[in-house]
Amino acid sequence: MWDDLKAEIEADTSRRILVSHEFVSQADDTGCRRIVDELGPDQIHVAITLRSPATILPSLWAQSLKDDAQMEPLDSWLSRIYDNASDRPMPARFRRAYDQAELVQRWARLIGPDKVTVIVVERSQPTALSGTFESLLGLPAGTLARGVDTNRSFTAVEANAFQRLNCALADHGVGWQSFNEFVWKGAANRGLLARTAVGDEPRVGLPVWAADAAVKDGKRFAAKIGDSGVRIVGDLDQLSAVPPPADHVDGDTIPADVAIRALTGVILAGANTRRRAEKRSAQRNAKIKRLDEVTTKLDKTNQRLDGERAKSKRVEADLTRVKQELSDEKKRTLYHRVRKLPPTERPDQTAAAYTTRELLAALKRRITHKLRTGKPKPLEPLPWPRK
């Protein structure tokens, strides 16, 4: 896929090209350097979008509920981020993406700070992000602005429902394929995320201790990014904005609307899975039918070939027999050949079959032998008749 993407980029020499994937933020120095080397350092400009850690963390946890079958409660998950002595530390790729200062400095070291643009995302300015990319790509204003949020996160009650659901599914040994088909595609995307959240429905928020830690990280990240020399769009102070206090959510209660929407999504996903299965089954049956038809034709062809081979064998046997008879006939003497003829036909048949010279030659040999030995000469085979 990378080779195909690279070929597509290299084939277009007239336009600016945007390559975007959030997992690039998780790449280490080696991975980043390979991207630069493959695409060409003179052609690359890196744009990094940032939000405050206090905003990112609850969003990442909520997203992991539907994307990764996350079962861990938010408090426990947060403790793994901030507790360096944890026996279950967060993966290195997560820490590379979370440390915004190191992320920006990594790319600045690699291609130079003048080729890095940092965009601080603010909820109060929903079109700032799309407007910045319109400027970077040379597009008319308003080209990328959608005006709506098409990728909303779970609300607190939705996240609570999914966290409990994931634990229950794990207890029953439900595998990833079933989770992906019925939870991710069904309960989440066809169910809850198609639902318009109630305006006053609480969002996933950080406990006080984690909010304080996130604000400190935001200040530290902002200071280092400000000193990096990269171009900055937006206000770096937003990275250390204090989040609103988390609303209390009853963990034992799931609103009926949330449960119904999730269940509806599962049923819709199941129906879609069934339709795909029936389509695959119909395609498989059609293929089997075609194979049966081909097999029947091959069987008939084989039967015909078997008949032809049997006929050929009979012809070969007849030919062998005839050749043997001809060979045996050649070995017979004139005497034996003549004796096989009816007595009344012997003179005429013999005269018609051999020339006078051939007959006289045979008679001469017999007379000569008689004169020399005094004994009759045995009849020898004559040459095969000319007629």
C-alpha positions as CSV (number, residue, x, y, z in Angstrom):
1,M,0.0,0.0,0.0
2,W,2.9,2.3,0.8
3,D,4.4,1.7,-2.6
4,D,1.1,2.4,-4.3
5,L,0.7,5.7,-2.4
6,K,4.3,6.7,-3.2
7,A,3.7,6.0,-6.9
8,E,0.5,8.1,-6.9
9,I,2.4,11.0,-5.2
10,E,5.3,10.8,-7.6
11,A,2.9,10.7,-10.6
12,D,1.3,14.0,-9.7
13,T,3.8,16.8,-10.1
14,S,1.5,19.8,-10.5
15,R,-0.5,19.9,-7.2
16,R,0.1,20.1,-3.5
17,I,-0.6,16.7,-1.9
18,L,-1.9,16.0,1.6
19,V,-1.0,12.7,3.3
20,S,-2.7,12.4,6.6
21,H,-2.8,9.6,9.3
22,E,-2.9,10.0,13.0
23,F,-0.7,6.9,13.6
24,V,2.2,8.8,12.1
25,S,2.4,10.7,15.4
26,Q,3.3,7.3,17.0
27,A,6.3,6.7,14.8
28,D,9.8,6.7,16.3
29,D,12.8,8.5,14.8
30,T,13.5,5.6,12.5
31,G,10.0,5.5,11.1
32,C,9.9,9.3,10.7
33,R,13.2,9.3,8.9
34,R,12.0,6.6,6.5
35,I,8.9,8.6,5.6
36,V,11.1,11.6,4.8
37,D,13.6,9.7,2.8
38,E,10.9,7.9,0.8
39,L,9.0,11.1,-0.1
40,G,11.9,13.4,-0.4
41,P,13.0,15.9,2.3
42,D,12.8,18.9,-0.1
43,Q,9.1,18.3,-0.8
44,I,7.8,17.7,2.7
45,H,6.1,20.2,5.1
46,V,4.8,18.7,8.3
47,A,1.5,19.9,9.9
48,I,0.8,18.8,13.5
49,T,-2.6,19.4,15.1
50,L,-2.7,19.6,18.8
51,R,-5.3,19.7,21.5
52,S,-4.9,20.2,25.2
53,P,-3.9,16.9,27.1
54,A,-7.0,17.5,29.3
55,T,-9.2,17.2,26.2
56,I,-7.3,14.5,24.5
57,L,-7.1,11.9,27.3
58,P,-10.8,11.4,27.9
59,S,-11.4,11.3,24.2
60,L,-8.6,8.7,23.7
61,W,-10.1,6.5,26.4
62,A,-13.6,6.8,25.0
63,Q,-12.3,6.0,21.5
64,S,-10.5,2.9,22.8
65,L,-13.8,1.5,24.1
66,K,-15.1,1.1,20.6
67,D,-11.9,0.6,18.7
68,D,-9.9,-1.6,21.0
69,A,-12.5,-3.3,23.2
70,Q,-11.1,-1.4,26.2
71,M,-12.3,-2.8,29.5
72,E,-10.2,-0.7,31.9
73,P,-12.0,2.1,33.9
74,L,-10.9,5.6,33.1
75,D,-9.2,6.2,36.5
76,S,-7.1,3.0,36.2
77,W,-6.2,3.8,32.6
78,L,-5.1,7.3,33.6
79,S,-3.0,6.0,36.5
80,R,-0.9,4.0,33.9
81,I,-0.1,7.3,32.1
82,Y,1.0,9.2,35.2
83,D,2.4,6.5,37.4
84,N,5.9,5.8,36.1
85,A,6.2,2.9,38.5
86,S,3.2,1.1,37.1
87,D,3.6,-2.6,36.4
88,R,1.5,-2.0,33.2
89,P,3.0,1.1,31.6
90,M,1.4,2.6,28.5
91,P,3.0,1.4,25.2
92,A,5.9,3.5,23.9
93,R,3.9,4.4,20.7
94,F,1.2,5.9,23.0
95,R,3.8,8.0,24.9
96,R,5.4,9.2,21.6
97,A,2.1,10.6,20.5
98,Y,1.1,12.0,23.9
99,D,4.3,13.9,24.5
100,Q,3.4,16.8,22.2
101,A,6.7,18.7,22.8
102,E,8.8,15.7,21.8
103,L,6.6,15.0,18.8
104,V,7.1,18.5,17.4
105,Q,10.8,18.5,18.2
106,R,11.3,15.1,16.5
107,W,10.0,16.5,13.2
108,A,11.8,19.8,13.6
109,R,15.1,18.0,14.1
110,L,14.5,15.8,11.1
111,I,13.4,18.4,8.4
112,G,14.0,21.8,10.1
113,P,11.6,23.9,12.2
114,D,10.8,26.1,9.1
115,K,9.1,23.1,7.6
116,V,6.9,22.3,10.6
117,T,3.5,24.0,11.3
118,V,1.7,23.4,14.6
119,I,-2.0,24.0,14.7
120,V,-3.6,24.4,18.1
121,V,-7.2,23.2,17.8
122,E,-9.8,25.2,19.8
123,R,-13.5,24.3,20.2
124,S,-14.4,27.9,20.2
125,Q,-13.1,28.2,16.6
126,P,-14.4,25.2,14.7
127,T,-13.3,26.5,11.3
128,A,-9.8,27.4,12.3
129,L,-8.4,23.9,11.5
130,S,-10.0,23.6,8.1
131,G,-9.1,27.2,7.3
132,T,-5.4,26.6,8.1
133,F,-5.3,23.5,5.8
134,E,-7.1,25.5,3.0
135,S,-4.2,28.0,3.3
136,L,-1.5,25.3,3.3
137,L,-3.0,23.6,0.3
138,G,-3.9,26.8,-1.6
139,L,-7.6,26.0,-1.6
140,P,-10.4,28.6,-1.6
141,A,-11.8,29.5,1.8
142,G,-14.6,27.3,2.9
143,T,-13.6,24.3,0.7
144,L,-12.9,22.0,3.7
145,A,-15.3,23.4,6.3
146,R,-18.1,21.1,7.0
147,G,-19.9,23.1,9.7
148,V,-20.7,19.9,11.7
149,D,-18.8,17.6,13.9
150,T,-18.8,14.2,12.1
151,N,-16.6,12.3,14.5
152,R,-18.0,12.9,17.9
153,S,-16.8,11.0,21.0
154,F,-18.9,9.0,23.4
155,T,-20.7,10.9,26.1
156,A,-20.1,9.8,29.6
157,V,-23.2,7.6,29.8
158,E,-22.4,6.0,26.4
159,A,-18.8,5.4,27.5
160,N,-20.0,3.8,30.7
161,A,-22.4,1.5,28.8
162,F,-19.6,0.4,26.5
163,Q,-17.1,-0.2,29.2
164,R,-19.5,-2.5,31.0
165,L,-20.4,-4.2,27.7
166,N,-16.8,-4.9,26.9
167,C,-16.2,-6.5,30.3
168,A,-19.3,-8.7,29.9
169,L,-18.3,-9.8,26.4
170,A,-14.8,-10.6,27.6
171,D,-16.3,-12.8,30.4
172,H,-18.1,-14.8,27.7
173,G,-15.0,-15.2,25.6
174,V,-16.2,-13.1,22.6
175,G,-13.5,-12.8,20.1
176,W,-12.2,-9.8,18.2
177,Q,-14.1,-10.6,14.9
178,S,-17.4,-10.7,16.7
179,F,-16.6,-7.5,18.6
180,N,-15.6,-5.7,15.4
181,E,-18.7,-6.9,13.5
182,F,-21.4,-6.3,16.2
183,V,-20.0,-3.8,18.6
184,W,-17.7,-1.5,16.6
185,K,-19.8,-1.6,13.4
186,G,-23.1,-2.2,15.1
187,A,-23.6,-0.9,18.6
188,A,-21.2,2.0,18.2
189,N,-21.3,3.3,14.6
190,R,-24.8,2.1,13.6
191,G,-26.2,2.7,17.0
192,L,-24.9,5.3,19.5
193,L,-22.8,7.5,17.2
194,A,-25.7,7.8,14.8
195,R,-27.6,9.3,17.8
196,T,-27.7,13.0,18.5
197,A,-26.5,13.4,22.0
198,V,-28.7,15.5,24.3
199,G,-27.2,18.9,24.8
200,D,-26.9,18.7,28.6
201,E,-25.6,15.1,28.5
202,P,-22.3,14.9,30.5
203,R,-19.1,14.4,28.6
204,V,-16.3,12.1,29.6
205,G,-14.1,14.2,32.0
206,L,-11.0,13.8,34.1
207,P,-10.9,13.3,37.8
208,V,-9.3,16.3,39.6
209,W,-5.9,14.6,40.1
210,A,-5.6,13.7,36.5
211,A,-6.9,17.1,35.3
212,D,-4.1,18.8,37.4
213,A,-1.5,16.6,35.8
214,A,-2.8,17.2,32.3
215,V,-2.7,21.0,32.8
216,K,0.9,20.7,34.0
217,D,1.8,18.6,30.9
218,G,0.1,21.2,28.7
219,K,2.2,24.0,30.1
220,R,5.4,22.0,29.7
221,F,4.5,21.1,26.2
222,A,3.6,24.7,25.2
223,A,6.9,26.1,26.6
224,K,9.1,23.6,24.6
225,I,7.1,24.0,21.4
226,G,7.3,27.8,21.7
227,D,11.1,27.5,21.9
228,S,11.4,25.0,19.0
229,G,11.2,27.6,16.3
230,V,8.3,26.0,14.4
231,R,5.4,28.0,12.9
232,I,2.5,28.1,15.3
233,V,-1.2,28.7,14.3
234,G,-3.4,29.3,17.3
235,D,-2.8,29.9,21.0
236,L,-0.3,27.6,22.8
237,D,-1.9,28.6,26.1
238,Q,-4.9,26.5,25.1
239,L,-2.8,23.4,25.7
240,S,-2.9,24.1,29.4
241,A,-6.5,25.2,29.6
242,V,-8.2,24.0,32.7
243,P,-11.0,21.5,31.8
244,P,-14.4,21.8,33.3
245,P,-15.0,19.5,36.3
246,A,-16.2,16.0,35.5
247,D,-19.9,15.4,36.0
248,H,-21.0,12.5,38.1
249,V,-22.4,9.6,36.1
250,D,-24.4,6.8,37.7
251,G,-22.4,3.7,36.7
252,D,-25.2,1.4,37.5
253,T,-27.8,3.1,35.4
254,I,-28.0,3.2,31.6
255,P,-30.6,5.4,30.0
256,A,-33.2,3.5,27.9
257,D,-32.4,5.6,24.8
258,V,-28.7,4.6,25.0
259,A,-29.6,0.9,25.5
260,I,-32.1,0.9,22.7
261,R,-29.8,2.7,20.2
262,A,-27.0,0.3,21.0
263,L,-29.2,-2.7,20.6
264,T,-30.6,-1.4,17.4
265,G,-27.1,-1.0,16.0
266,V,-26.3,-4.6,16.9
267,I,-29.4,-5.9,15.2
268,L,-28.7,-3.8,12.1
269,A,-25.2,-5.0,12.0
270,G,-26.4,-8.6,12.4
271,A,-28.9,-8.1,9.5
272,N,-26.1,-6.7,7.4
273,T,-23.9,-9.6,8.3
274,R,-26.6,-12.0,7.3
275,R,-27.2,-10.3,4.0
276,R,-23.5,-10.5,3.2
277,A,-23.4,-14.1,4.3
278,E,-26.4,-14.9,2.0
279,K,-24.7,-13.1,-0.8
280,R,-21.5,-15.0,-0.3
281,S,-23.5,-18.2,-0.1
282,A,-25.4,-17.5,-3.3
283,Q,-22.1,-16.7,-5.0
284,R,-20.6,-19.9,-3.7
285,N,-23.6,-21.9,-4.9
286,A,-23.4,-20.3,-8.3
287,K,-19.7,-21.2,-8.5
288,I,-20.4,-24.7,-7.4
289,K,-23.1,-25.0,-10.1
290,R,-20.7,-23.7,-12.7
291,L,-18.1,-26.2,-11.5
292,D,-20.7,-29.0,-11.7
293,E,-21.5,-28.1,-15.2
294,V,-17.9,-28.0,-16.2
295,T,-17.4,-31.4,-14.4
296,T,-20.3,-32.9,-16.3
297,K,-18.9,-31.7,-19.6
298,L,-15.5,-33.1,-18.7
299,D,-17.1,-36.4,-17.8
300,K,-18.9,-36.6,-21.1
301,T,-15.7,-35.7,-22.9
302,N,-13.8,-38.3,-21.0
303,Q,-16.4,-40.9,-21.9
304,R,-16.1,-40.0,-25.5
305,L,-12.4,-40.1,-25.3
306,D,-12.6,-43.5,-23.6
307,G,-14.7,-44.8,-26.5
308,E,-12.3,-43.4,-29.0
309,R,-9.4,-45.0,-27.2
310,A,-11.2,-48.3,-27.1
311,K,-12.0,-48.1,-30.8
312,S,-8.4,-47.1,-31.5
313,K,-7.2,-50.1,-29.5
314,R,-9.5,-52.4,-31.6
315,V,-8.2,-50.9,-34.8
316,E,-4.6,-51.4,-33.6
317,A,-5.4,-55.0,-32.7
318,D,-6.9,-55.6,-36.1
319,L,-3.9,-54.0,-37.8
320,T,-1.5,-56.1,-35.7
321,R,-3.4,-59.2,-36.6
322,V,-3.4,-58.3,-40.3
323,K,0.3,-57.5,-40.2
324,Q,1.0,-60.8,-38.5
325,E,-1.1,-62.7,-41.1
326,L,0.8,-60.9,-43.9
327,S,4.0,-61.8,-42.2
328,D,3.0,-65.4,-41.9
329,E,1.8,-65.4,-45.4
330,K,5.1,-64.1,-46.7
331,K,6.9,-67.0,-45.0
332,R,4.8,-69.6,-46.6
333,T,6.2,-71.5,-49.7
334,L,4.5,-71.5,-53.0
335,Y,3.5,-75.1,-52.3
336,H,1.6,-74.1,-49.2
337,R,0.0,-71.1,-50.8
338,V,-1.1,-73.2,-53.8
339,R,-2.4,-76.0,-51.5
340,K,-4.7,-73.6,-49.8
341,L,-6.4,-72.9,-53.1
342,P,-9.3,-75.1,-54.4
343,P,-7.8,-77.7,-56.8
344,T,-9.7,-76.3,-59.7
345,E,-8.4,-72.8,-59.1
346,R,-4.8,-73.6,-58.4
347,P,-3.4,-73.2,-62.0
348,D,-5.2,-70.0,-62.7
349,Q,-4.6,-68.4,-59.4
350,T,-0.9,-69.3,-59.3
351,A,-0.4,-68.0,-62.9
352,A,-2.2,-64.8,-62.1
353,A,-0.3,-64.2,-58.9
354,Y,3.2,-64.8,-60.2
355,T,5.0,-64.0,-63.4
356,T,6.4,-66.6,-65.7
357,R,9.9,-65.6,-64.8
358,E,9.3,-66.1,-61.1
359,L,7.8,-69.5,-61.7
360,L,10.6,-70.6,-64.0
361,A,13.2,-69.4,-61.5
362,A,11.6,-71.5,-58.8
363,L,11.5,-74.5,-61.2
364,K,15.1,-74.0,-62.2
365,R,16.2,-74.0,-58.6
366,R,14.4,-77.3,-57.9
367,I,15.8,-79.0,-61.1
368,T,19.3,-77.9,-60.3
369,H,19.1,-79.1,-56.7
370,K,17.7,-82.5,-58.0
371,L,20.5,-82.9,-60.4
372,R,23.2,-82.1,-57.8
373,T,21.9,-84.0,-54.9
374,G,19.5,-86.5,-56.4
375,K,16.9,-85.3,-53.9
376,P,13.9,-83.1,-54.4
377,K,14.4,-79.6,-53.1
378,P,12.0,-78.3,-50.4
379,L,9.7,-75.7,-51.7
380,E,11.0,-72.2,-50.7
381,P,8.9,-69.1,-50.3
382,L,8.5,-67.2,-53.5
383,P,8.7,-63.4,-53.5
384,W,5.5,-61.7,-52.4
385,P,3.2,-61.7,-55.5
386,R,3.1,-58.5,-57.5
387,K,-0.6,-58.7,-57.8
